[in-house]
Amino acid sequence: MKHTTPRNNSVVMDVLPWPNGYGFNGGDGWWAHTLSQSERERLDDLLGLALLDKNVCDQLVGQRDPSLLQAFNLSAETQHWLTGIKASTLKEFAQAVLAQANSYRNEATPEAA
């Protein structure tokens, strides 16, 4: 009986070093997945990437680099909002994002009478 090993088509998060990674085969799968998500999930991925890489963190929090925000296909409205956040650390930035998300959720869900 012939045994075959199934092929493992793993997706590799190949964006570090930002923005091109190391060129791993399958690395573009992470981008395909990320860009297929909702804007909120793409923003979560961006924050996660900033946690992993100091340069990305500096681009996001310190510079509010438009090319970084555009790479995640964030809407013009979201980009404008993100550039207006008053924060000097990633923690403060993430807290502001979370506070806005919670505020939106509370407005969208009316309380039961």
C-alpha positions as CSV (number, residue, x, y, z in Angstrom):
1,M,0.0,0.0,0.0
2,K,1.4,3.3,-1.0
3,H,1.3,6.1,1.6
4,T,1.4,9.7,0.5
5,T,1.8,12.6,2.7
6,P,-0.7,15.4,2.1
7,R,0.7,18.6,0.9
8,N,0.9,21.3,3.5
9,N,0.0,24.7,1.9
10,S,0.6,26.8,4.9
11,V,0.2,30.5,4.8
12,V,3.1,32.5,6.2
13,M,2.8,36.0,7.7
14,D,5.5,37.4,5.5
15,V,5.2,41.2,6.1
16,L,8.1,41.6,8.4
17,P,10.4,43.3,7.8
18,W,7.7,45.8,6.6
19,P,6.4,45.9,3.9
20,N,7.8,43.2,1.8
21,G,8.9,40.5,4.3
22,Y,11.5,38.0,3.2
23,G,9.6,36.7,0.2
24,F,8.5,33.4,1.5
25,N,6.4,31.3,-0.8
26,G,2.8,31.7,0.2
27,G,3.4,34.9,2.1
28,D,1.0,36.8,-0.1
29,G,-1.7,34.6,1.4
30,W,-1.7,36.7,4.6
31,W,-2.4,39.8,2.6
32,A,-5.2,38.1,0.6
33,H,-6.8,37.0,3.9
34,T,-6.3,40.4,5.5
35,L,-7.7,42.3,2.6
36,S,-10.8,40.1,2.4
37,Q,-11.8,40.9,6.0
38,S,-14.0,43.7,7.3
39,E,-12.3,47.1,7.9
40,R,-12.4,46.5,11.6
41,E,-10.6,43.2,11.2
42,R,-8.0,44.9,9.0
43,L,-7.5,47.5,11.6
44,D,-7.0,44.8,14.2
45,D,-4.4,43.2,11.9
46,L,-2.6,46.5,11.6
47,L,-2.5,47.0,15.4
48,G,-1.2,43.4,15.7
49,L,1.5,44.1,13.2
50,A,2.4,47.2,15.1
51,L,2.8,45.1,18.3
52,L,5.3,42.9,16.4
53,D,7.4,45.5,14.7
54,K,8.7,48.7,16.2
55,N,9.1,50.3,12.7
56,V,5.4,49.6,11.9
57,C,4.5,51.0,15.4
58,D,6.4,54.2,14.7
59,Q,4.8,54.5,11.3
60,L,1.3,54.1,12.8
61,V,1.6,56.0,16.1
62,G,4.4,58.5,15.5
63,Q,4.0,59.3,11.8
64,R,0.5,58.2,11.0
65,D,2.0,57.2,7.7
66,P,-0.7,57.3,4.9
67,S,1.0,54.5,2.9
68,L,0.7,52.2,5.9
69,L,-3.0,53.0,6.3
70,Q,-3.6,52.6,2.6
71,A,-1.8,49.2,2.5
72,F,-4.5,47.9,4.8
73,N,-7.1,49.4,2.4
74,L,-8.7,51.5,5.1
75,S,-11.4,53.9,4.0
76,A,-10.6,57.6,3.7
77,E,-12.9,58.2,6.7
78,T,-11.1,55.7,8.9
79,Q,-7.7,57.1,7.8
80,H,-8.8,60.6,8.7
81,W,-10.1,59.4,12.1
82,L,-6.9,57.5,12.8
83,T,-4.7,60.4,11.9
84,G,-6.6,62.5,14.4
85,I,-6.2,60.2,17.4
86,K,-4.2,61.9,20.2
87,A,-1.8,59.2,21.4
88,S,1.9,58.9,21.9
89,T,2.1,55.1,22.5
90,L,0.6,52.1,20.8
91,K,-1.3,51.3,24.0
92,E,-3.0,54.8,24.0
93,F,-3.7,54.4,20.3
94,A,-5.2,51.0,20.7
95,Q,-7.3,52.2,23.6
96,A,-8.7,55.1,21.5
97,V,-9.6,52.6,18.7
98,L,-11.3,50.4,21.2
99,A,-13.2,53.2,22.8
100,Q,-14.5,54.4,19.4
101,A,-15.5,50.8,18.6
102,N,-17.3,50.5,21.9
103,S,-19.0,53.8,21.4
104,Y,-20.2,52.8,18.0
105,R,-21.5,49.5,19.3
106,N,-23.4,51.2,22.1
107,E,-25.0,53.6,19.6
108,A,-25.9,50.8,17.3
109,T,-27.6,48.7,20.0
110,P,-30.4,50.5,21.6
111,E,-31.1,49.5,25.2
112,A,-34.2,47.5,26.0
113,A,-36.9,49.5,27.7
